[in-house]
Amino acid sequence: MKKKSFIYSDLSKKQLEKLKEFYIQKKVDSMSHQELKQYVLEIISHQINDTIDKEEEIEAWREMSDFFGEQFEIVILEIQTKYIDEKNVPETEIDSQKKRIELLKNNNLDQDKTDMWDD
């Protein structure tokens, strides 16, 4: 006879929570120091680099500020000095948006406009 295959809905909320906790603990225990470091690096990198909106960007900023503490301003000044030519990148992005909008407008103007009432 075939064993029953379980799915998450077979467990109560509490049972599912305990299973997840058990898995997390076993997974972490099974990882080497290097694997743990790599995993944490991926998580932090995703958390900081893959911000989607202003709120997430502010959250990442606060986290970096808390980490660097009093050295945060020094770190920022060093990066601004080192990458001074990169200051205008956002303006370039805005310019490319403007170009796309202009192209869309031009494409719309180029299309023949016909009024459905004209015969």
Secondary structure, 3 states (H helix, E strand, C coil): CCCCCCCHHHCCHHHHHHHHHHHHHHHHHHCCHHHHHHHHHHHHHHHHHCCCCHHHHHHHHHHHHHHHHHHHHHHHHHHHHHCHHHHHHHHHHHHHHHHHHHHHHHHHHHCCCCCCCCC
